[in-house]
Amino acid sequence: MVRDETPSAIERVQTGIRLEKRLLKVLKALAEYRDMTLGDLVEGIVLHSFEGKTPFERTTLKHIEDLKRIYGLTLSANDSHRLKEKRG
């Protein structure tokens, strides 16, 4: 099967979302490592997830583990529905 490499025309919009601080640091560092924008990284993660596919290869997952350690990110997918923002 030959894949069509023609870019898809899209319209992007500016958005403001709130993310857990350490998670954002890991995402920004990963985007920098992959030489892409944070928005491009998030779009790729979401599009893969919507199809039930993993967005990262084993080597990238290892790099993510290193970044999580560096930035002290201990949250996991199990925490995703139990996060509560600190007041103050």
N, C-alpha and C positions, 0 to 999 in steps of 0.2 A: 504494500500500500504506500503510495506517495503522498506525503503530507503537504498541503498547501501552505507555503511560508509567507503568503501575502498578508501584510499587517491588517488587522481588523480596525476599522474606523470606529472610534468611541468618543464619547463626550465625558470629560471628567468634571467633577464639581468639588469645590473646597468644602471641607467638613471639619467640625471640631468634635473630637471624641475624647473621652477620658479613659486612660488606661492605668493599670497598676504601674508604679514608678519603675520597679526593677524589670518588669516585663518590657516596658518601653525601651529601657536601656539595652536589653538583649536584642530586641528587634532592630534598633538603630545600628548597633554594632554589627549585626548580621547583614543588614543592608549595605553597610560600608564594606564589609568583607566581600560581599558578592558584587560590589561596584554597581549598585542600583539604588533607586530612591526608596524611601520607606513606603510610599504609596504603592510602587510597583511590587515590592515584597508582599505587602498585605493583600493586594489583588491576587497575586499568585497563590498565596496560602488559601485564600477563600475559594478561588475557582477550583483548586485541587480538592479541597474539603467538600465542596458541593457535589463532587462526583465520587466521593468516598476514596480518594486517592491520597497517598502521602505526598506532600510537596517537596520533601527533602530526601536526598540519597544518604547512605550510611555515613559518608565522610562529613557531610554537612551536619548531620545529627550529632556527630562527635564534637564538632566545633560549637554547636549550640550548647551541649553539655558543659564545655569549657567556659563559654560566656555566662551561662547560668551560675557556675561556681564563682567566677570573677565578680559578678554583680550581686551575688547572694540571693538569687532567685530560687526559692525552694518550693514554689507552688507547682501543682501538677493539674492535669485535666480533672482529677477527682475534686479539686478545689473550686472548679469553675462556677458551680452553682451555690457555693457557700461563702463567697467573698462579701465582706461587709466593710465599708469605708470607715476609717477612723474619723471621729469628730474632733474638731479643734483647730 
